[in-house]
């Protein structure tokens, strides 16, 4: 689902609100108090481990670098972040290797194109004006045989569908809030995300959903497995491989 006539980037970036929402969190130790955020990072790490991935990783759209910090606790010691918004917390406050520039500019740096084993885009693609071009950039960052991991909301999730139904018939006090307008420019279901990655030349290994049990703490995140086996979760994660040259 795509926004019609989306607002200019200055409007969407202002709504995204790095200053109040991201830079305020100084480190992973503080951010882990947010159980939902901790769960999303945990899902990324669990998926990387399940697919046996390792090596040099680039976090595209890394925000303030918290995912890099978390992955370091899971053994990922060769991470680089790219943050086009200009959010500099990861580089200045956390001392991470973060480049505050567009992916296109980052690809011009020596060793960037084809220089990574894994490229992660954690809840980024829904903010892109051109998702196909973004996925193509992820592919360029990877070596032959490298893997991309893309996490994003699942518009086909049962809860998302119910919220849309309730909004349409005036049953929600804040209708369509779940679509997160205007920040989310495009939302995908499992088929659409897999098709997008496949059209960019990736071999799609998995497209799964992930749902956090609401009573979970950030210390021991767990999934609602029965829900996700049916692909009904509102969060979605795809893993795809760049074919060997």
Secondary structure as the mmCIF struct_conf table of DSSP 4:
data_model
#
loop_
_struct_conf.conf_type_id
_struct_conf.id
_struct_conf.beg_label_comp_id
_struct_conf.beg_label_asym_id
_struct_conf.beg_label_seq_id
_struct_conf.end_label_comp_id
_struct_conf.end_label_asym_id
_struct_conf.end_label_seq_id
STRN STRN1 UNK A 2 UNK A 2
BEND BEND1 UNK A 4 UNK A 5
HELX_LH_PP_P HELX_LH_PP_P1 UNK A 6 UNK A 8
HELX_RH_AL_P HELX_RH_AL_P1 UNK A 9 UNK A 16
HELX_RH_AL_P HELX_RH_AL_P2 UNK A 18 UNK A 18
HELX_RH_PI_P HELX_RH_PI_P1 UNK A 19 UNK A 23
TURN_TY1_P TURN_TY1_P1 UNK A 24 UNK A 24
BEND BEND2 UNK A 27 UNK A 27
HELX_RH_AL_P HELX_RH_AL_P3 UNK A 28 UNK A 31
TURN_TY1_P TURN_TY1_P2 UNK A 32 UNK A 33
HELX_RH_AL_P HELX_RH_AL_P4 UNK A 35 UNK A 50
TURN_TY1_P TURN_TY1_P3 UNK A 51 UNK A 52
BEND BEND3 UNK A 55 UNK A 55
STRN STRN2 UNK A 57 UNK A 60
TURN_TY1_P TURN_TY1_P4 UNK A 61 UNK A 61
TURN_TY1_P TURN_TY1_P5 UNK A 63 UNK A 64
BEND BEND4 UNK A 65 UNK A 65
HELX_RH_AL_P HELX_RH_AL_P5 UNK A 66 UNK A 73
TURN_TY1_P TURN_TY1_P6 UNK A 74 UNK A 75
STRN STRN3 UNK A 79 UNK A 82
TURN_TY1_P TURN_TY1_P7 UNK A 84 UNK A 85
HELX_RH_AL_P HELX_RH_AL_P6 UNK A 89 UNK A 92
TURN_TY1_P TURN_TY1_P8 UNK A 93 UNK A 93
BEND BEND5 UNK A 94 UNK A 94
STRN STRN4 UNK A 98 UNK A 99
BEND BEND6 UNK A 101 UNK A 101
HELX_RH_AL_P HELX_RH_AL_P7 UNK A 103 UNK A 107
TURN_TY1_P TURN_TY1_P9 UNK A 108 UNK A 108
BEND BEND7 UNK A 109 UNK A 109
TURN_TY1_P TURN_TY1_P10 UNK A 110 UNK A 114
STRN STRN5 UNK A 116 UNK A 122
BEND BEND8 UNK A 123 UNK A 123
HELX_RH_3T_P HELX_RH_3T_P1 UNK A 125 UNK A 127
BEND BEND9 UNK A 129 UNK A 129
HELX_RH_AL_P HELX_RH_AL_P8 UNK A 131 UNK A 141
STRN STRN6 UNK A 142 UNK A 153
STRN STRN7 UNK A 154 UNK A 154
TURN_TY1_P TURN_TY1_P11 UNK A 155 UNK A 156
BEND BEND10 UNK A 157 UNK A 157
HELX_RH_AL_P HELX_RH_AL_P9 UNK A 158 UNK A 168
TURN_TY1_P TURN_TY1_P12 UNK A 169 UNK A 170
TURN_TY1_P TURN_TY1_P13 UNK A 173 UNK A 176
HELX_RH_3T_P HELX_RH_3T_P2 UNK A 177 UNK A 179
TURN_TY1_P TURN_TY1_P14 UNK A 181 UNK A 183
STRN STRN8 UNK A 186 UNK A 186
STRN STRN9 UNK A 188 UNK A 188
HELX_RH_AL_P HELX_RH_AL_P10 UNK A 190 UNK A 199
TURN_TY1_P TURN_TY1_P15 UNK A 200 UNK A 201
STRN STRN10 UNK A 202 UNK A 210
STRN STRN11 UNK A 212 UNK A 212
TURN_TY1_P TURN_TY1_P16 UNK A 214 UNK A 215
BEND BEND11 UNK A 218 UNK A 220
STRN STRN12 UNK A 223 UNK A 223
HELX_RH_AL_P HELX_RH_AL_P11 UNK A 225 UNK A 229
TURN_TY1_P TURN_TY1_P17 UNK A 230 UNK A 231
BEND BEND12 UNK A 234 UNK A 234
STRN STRN13 UNK A 235 UNK A 242
HELX_LH_PP_P HELX_LH_PP_P2 UNK A 243 UNK A 244
#
